[in-house]
Amino acid sequence: MIPIHQIIEEFLKQNEAERRLSSHSLRGYRQDLREFLNYLETQGIEETRQMDLPLLRGFLAQLHQKNKKSTVARKMAAIRSCFGYAQKKGWIPENPIVHIRTPKIEKTIPPFLSEKEVDTFLQEPDTGSLLDLRDQAFLELFYASGLRLSELTGLAWNSLDLSVGMLRVIGKGDKERIVPVGRKAVESLMNYQRALKQAEQRSEIKINDHQSVFLNRFGKKISDRTIARRLKKRVIKGNLSPAISPHSLRHSFATHLLNAGADLRIVQELLGHTSLSTTQKYTHISMNRLLEVYQKAHPRG
């Protein structure tokens, strides 16, 4: 019988080798599975045959004490996937996690900005400082392209073609897609690029990473946390909902395209979704817009 820690390592290695998961997802899987392994070790469990329902329910109860339902569901999904892999490989006769009920997650609509709010949010900064120009560039690009946060921070200059307004992005599972970039985003990127070069020439910044598009004040690739913090600053300044997050710009991108009549499958491609059902959560077209279309299109509307 293969020890549990070895099953976990083999599962992670396989996913990394086949590039089924993004580096972010892989890191999350590793953390979730490590937490489960630590729990098993405290219970003296080393092999799957020692696992029983009371033990697994104890772990589930422990998760519920410290996490939201969505987090618990994600962690249990990672564990279920790992032991499902072990069962397929013939290492264990049955996936022990299939008998555990995970919490049902209520489908909620992520917060997004109206088109008017986007105009407020993307107003030109008061100063022409390098950091303000950088912020303007990544916020414009966020809304123009619908990138994921990890895709934005990982963007390289050689992935951008500003002359034609296109970018190449490597998304989840290392899948490549081409995304158009709007005129305003191109202008903001060019302003930022120009200011960055000038700042380097004046020795105002020492660039340690010439590949990454968005840099922090130390000349290194910007972090997810920094983008979230700078975005929150704009949210407060614009007196917008505090629930607005980096993902809200991606959600706004998809919502506004669909509201304007874009085909769902085209939006799926732009977002980099493997499944159309994932894109369908963005089809919460406003009731006013829905009624407007209905009244125009229906013979007795």
C-alpha positions as CSV (number, residue, x, y, z in Angstrom):
1,M,0.0,0.0,0.0
2,I,1.4,3.4,-1.0
3,P,1.7,5.9,1.8
4,I,-0.6,8.9,1.7
5,H,2.2,11.4,1.5
6,Q,3.6,9.6,-1.6
7,I,0.1,9.6,-3.3
8,I,-0.1,13.4,-2.8
9,E,3.4,14.0,-4.2
10,E,2.7,11.8,-7.3
11,F,-0.6,13.5,-7.9
12,L,1.0,17.0,-7.8
13,K,3.9,15.8,-10.0
14,Q,1.5,14.5,-12.6
15,N,-0.5,17.7,-12.7
16,E,2.7,19.7,-13.0
17,A,4.1,17.5,-15.8
18,E,0.8,17.6,-17.8
19,R,0.3,21.3,-17.1
20,R,-3.3,20.7,-16.2
21,L,-3.2,23.4,-13.6
22,S,-1.9,27.0,-13.5
23,S,1.0,27.6,-11.1
24,H,-1.4,29.4,-8.9
25,S,-3.9,26.5,-8.8
26,L,-1.0,24.0,-8.3
27,R,0.2,26.0,-5.3
28,G,-3.3,26.0,-3.9
29,Y,-3.6,22.2,-4.3
30,R,-0.3,21.7,-2.6
31,Q,-1.3,23.9,0.4
32,D,-4.8,22.2,0.7
33,L,-3.3,18.7,0.5
34,R,-0.5,19.5,3.0
35,E,-3.2,20.7,5.5
36,F,-5.0,17.4,5.1
37,L,-1.8,15.4,5.5
38,N,-0.9,17.3,8.6
39,Y,-4.3,16.5,10.1
40,L,-3.8,12.8,9.2
41,E,-0.3,12.8,10.9
42,T,-1.8,14.2,14.1
43,Q,-4.2,11.2,14.0
44,G,-1.4,8.7,13.4
45,I,-2.7,7.9,9.9
46,E,-0.2,6.9,7.2
47,E,-2.2,4.8,4.8
48,T,-5.6,5.1,3.1
49,R,-6.9,1.8,4.7
50,Q,-6.6,3.5,8.1
51,M,-9.0,6.3,7.0
52,D,-12.6,6.0,8.0
53,L,-15.7,8.2,8.0
54,P,-15.5,9.5,11.5
55,L,-11.9,10.6,10.8
56,L,-12.8,12.4,7.6
57,R,-15.8,14.0,9.2
58,G,-13.6,15.2,11.9
59,F,-11.4,16.9,9.3
60,L,-14.4,18.4,7.6
61,A,-15.7,19.8,11.0
62,Q,-12.2,21.3,11.6
63,L,-12.3,23.0,8.2
64,H,-15.8,24.5,8.9
65,Q,-14.5,26.1,12.1
66,K,-12.0,28.3,10.3
67,N,-13.2,28.6,6.7
68,K,-16.1,29.8,4.5
69,K,-18.2,27.2,2.8
70,S,-16.6,28.0,-0.6
71,T,-13.1,27.4,0.9
72,V,-14.2,24.1,2.5
73,A,-15.6,23.0,-0.8
74,R,-12.4,23.9,-2.7
75,K,-10.2,22.1,-0.2
76,M,-12.3,18.9,-0.3
77,A,-12.4,19.0,-4.1
78,A,-8.6,19.0,-4.2
79,I,-8.5,16.0,-1.8
80,R,-11.2,14.1,-3.7
81,S,-9.3,14.7,-7.0
82,C,-6.1,13.5,-5.5
83,F,-7.5,10.2,-4.2
84,G,-9.6,9.8,-7.4
85,Y,-6.3,9.9,-9.3
86,A,-4.8,7.2,-6.9
87,Q,-7.9,5.0,-7.5
88,K,-7.4,5.3,-11.3
89,K,-3.8,4.3,-10.9
90,G,-4.9,1.2,-9.0
91,W,-3.1,2.3,-5.8
92,I,-6.2,2.2,-3.7
93,P,-9.4,0.2,-4.2
94,E,-11.8,3.1,-3.5
95,N,-11.7,6.9,-3.2
96,P,-12.5,7.4,0.5
97,I,-13.6,11.0,0.0
98,V,-16.6,10.1,-2.2
99,H,-18.6,9.3,1.0
100,I,-18.1,12.7,2.5
101,R,-20.7,15.4,1.7
102,T,-19.2,18.8,1.0
103,P,-21.2,22.0,1.5
104,K,-23.4,23.2,-1.3
105,I,-22.3,26.6,-2.5
106,E,-24.9,29.3,-3.3
107,K,-24.2,30.7,-6.7
108,T,-23.6,34.4,-6.3
109,I,-23.0,37.1,-8.9
110,P,-19.6,38.6,-8.4
111,P,-19.6,42.4,-8.0
112,F,-19.1,44.4,-11.1
113,L,-19.0,48.0,-12.3
114,S,-21.6,49.7,-14.4
115,E,-20.3,51.4,-17.6
116,K,-20.8,54.7,-15.9
117,E,-18.8,53.5,-12.8
118,V,-16.0,52.3,-15.1
119,D,-15.7,55.8,-16.5
120,T,-15.4,57.2,-13.0
121,F,-13.0,54.4,-12.0
122,L,-10.7,54.9,-15.0
123,Q,-10.4,58.7,-14.9
124,E,-6.9,59.9,-15.6
125,P,-4.8,60.3,-12.5
126,D,-4.1,63.7,-11.0
127,T,-0.4,63.3,-11.3
128,G,1.9,62.1,-14.1
129,S,4.0,60.0,-11.6
130,L,5.4,56.7,-12.8
131,L,3.3,54.8,-10.3
132,D,0.1,56.6,-11.3
133,L,0.8,56.0,-15.0
134,R,1.5,52.3,-14.2
135,D,-1.8,52.0,-12.3
136,Q,-3.7,53.6,-15.1
137,A,-2.1,51.2,-17.6
138,F,-2.9,48.0,-15.7
139,L,-6.5,49.1,-14.8
140,E,-7.2,50.1,-18.4
141,L,-5.7,46.8,-19.6
142,F,-7.6,44.8,-17.0
143,Y,-11.0,46.2,-18.2
144,A,-10.0,46.1,-21.9
145,S,-8.9,42.5,-21.9
146,G,-10.6,40.7,-19.1
147,L,-7.4,39.1,-18.0
148,R,-7.1,37.1,-14.7
149,L,-5.0,38.8,-12.0
150,S,-2.2,36.2,-12.3
151,E,-2.2,36.8,-16.1
152,L,-1.9,40.5,-15.7
153,T,1.0,40.3,-13.2
154,G,2.8,37.7,-15.4
155,L,2.5,39.7,-18.6
156,A,5.7,40.3,-20.5
157,W,6.5,43.1,-23.0
158,N,7.2,40.5,-25.8
159,S,3.6,39.3,-25.4
160,L,2.2,42.7,-26.4
161,D,1.9,44.2,-29.8
162,L,0.8,47.7,-29.2
163,S,1.0,48.6,-32.9
164,V,-2.0,46.4,-33.6
165,G,-3.5,46.3,-30.1
166,M,-3.2,42.6,-29.4
167,L,-1.6,40.5,-26.6
168,R,-0.8,36.9,-26.2
169,V,-1.5,35.4,-22.8
170,I,-0.7,32.0,-21.2
171,G,-3.7,31.2,-19.1
172,K,-4.8,28.3,-16.8
173,G,-3.2,25.0,-17.7
174,D,-0.6,26.9,-19.8
175,K,-3.2,27.4,-22.5
176,E,-2.4,30.2,-24.9
177,R,-4.9,32.7,-26.3
178,I,-4.9,36.0,-28.2
179,V,-6.8,38.9,-26.8
180,P,-7.4,42.3,-28.4
181,V,-6.5,45.5,-26.5
182,G,-8.6,48.6,-26.8
183,R,-7.4,52.0,-27.9
184,K,-7.5,53.6,-24.4
185,A,-5.5,50.7,-22.9
186,V,-2.9,50.9,-25.7
187,E,-2.5,54.7,-25.0
188,S,-2.1,54.1,-21.3
189,L,0.4,51.3,-21.9
190,M,2.5,53.5,-24.2
191,N,2.4,56.4,-21.7
192,Y,3.6,54.1,-19.0
193,Q,6.3,52.5,-21.2
194,R,7.6,55.9,-22.1
195,A,7.7,57.1,-18.5
196,L,9.4,53.9,-17.4
197,K,12.2,54.3,-19.9
198,Q,12.6,58.0,-18.9
199,A,12.7,57.1,-15.2
200,E,15.4,54.5,-15.8
201,Q,17.5,57.0,-17.8
202,R,17.2,59.5,-15.0
203,S,18.2,56.8,-12.5
204,E,14.9,57.2,-10.7
205,I,14.3,53.5,-10.9
206,K,16.6,50.5,-11.2
207,I,14.9,48.0,-13.4
208,N,15.7,44.4,-12.3
209,D,13.2,42.8,-14.6
210,H,13.1,44.1,-18.2
211,Q,10.6,41.3,-19.3
212,S,7.7,42.0,-17.0
213,V,5.3,44.8,-18.0
214,F,4.2,46.0,-14.6
215,L,6.9,46.7,-12.0
216,N,6.9,47.8,-8.4
217,R,8.9,50.8,-7.2
218,F,11.9,48.6,-6.8
219,G,11.9,47.6,-10.5
220,K,10.7,44.1,-9.9
221,K,7.6,42.3,-11.1
222,I,4.5,43.7,-9.4
223,S,2.7,41.4,-7.0
224,D,-1.0,40.5,-6.9
225,R,-1.2,42.1,-3.5
226,T,0.1,45.4,-4.8
227,I,-2.4,45.5,-7.6
228,A,-5.3,44.8,-5.2
229,R,-4.1,47.5,-2.9
230,R,-3.7,50.1,-5.6
231,L,-7.1,49.1,-7.1
232,K,-8.7,49.6,-3.6
233,K,-7.3,53.1,-3.5
234,R,-9.2,53.9,-6.7
235,V,-12.3,52.3,-5.4
236,I,-12.3,54.5,-2.3
237,K,-11.5,57.6,-4.4
238,G,-14.4,56.9,-6.7
239,N,-16.7,56.2,-3.8
240,L,-17.5,52.8,-5.3
241,S,-18.7,49.6,-3.6
242,P,-16.0,48.3,-1.2
243,A,-16.7,44.8,-2.6
244,I,-15.0,45.7,-5.9
245,S,-11.9,43.6,-6.4
246,P,-9.4,42.9,-9.2
247,H,-11.8,40.1,-10.4
248,S,-14.6,42.7,-10.7
249,L,-12.9,44.3,-13.7
250,R,-12.7,40.9,-15.5
251,H,-16.4,40.4,-14.6
252,S,-17.3,43.9,-15.8
253,F,-15.5,43.2,-19.1
254,A,-17.5,40.0,-19.7
255,T,-20.8,41.6,-18.6
256,H,-20.5,44.7,-20.7
257,L,-19.6,42.6,-23.8
258,L,-22.6,40.3,-23.3
259,N,-24.9,43.3,-22.6
260,A,-23.8,44.8,-26.0
261,G,-24.8,41.6,-27.8
262,A,-21.4,39.7,-28.0
263,D,-21.7,36.0,-28.6
264,L,-21.2,33.9,-25.5
265,R,-18.7,31.6,-27.2
266,I,-16.6,34.6,-28.2
267,V,-16.6,35.9,-24.6
268,Q,-15.6,32.3,-23.5
269,E,-12.6,32.4,-25.8
270,L,-11.6,35.9,-24.6
271,L,-11.8,34.9,-21.0
272,G,-9.9,31.7,-21.6
273,H,-12.6,29.4,-20.2
274,T,-12.4,25.8,-21.1
275,S,-16.1,25.2,-20.3
276,L,-19.0,27.3,-21.6
277,S,-20.8,26.8,-18.4
278,T,-18.1,28.8,-16.6
279,T,-18.8,31.7,-18.9
280,Q,-22.6,31.5,-18.4
281,K,-22.3,32.9,-14.8
282,Y,-21.6,36.2,-16.5
283,T,-24.9,36.2,-18.3
284,H,-26.8,38.0,-15.6
285,I,-27.8,40.8,-18.0
286,S,-29.4,43.6,-16.1
287,M,-33.2,43.4,-15.9
288,N,-33.7,46.7,-17.6
289,R,-31.5,45.6,-20.5
290,L,-33.3,42.2,-20.7
291,L,-36.7,43.9,-20.7
292,E,-35.5,46.3,-23.4
293,V,-34.4,43.5,-25.7
294,Y,-37.6,41.5,-25.0
295,Q,-39.9,44.5,-25.8
296,K,-38.0,45.2,-29.0
297,A,-37.8,41.6,-30.2
298,H,-41.1,40.0,-29.1
299,P,-44.1,40.5,-31.4
300,R,-46.3,41.3,-28.5
301,G,-43.6,42.8,-26.3
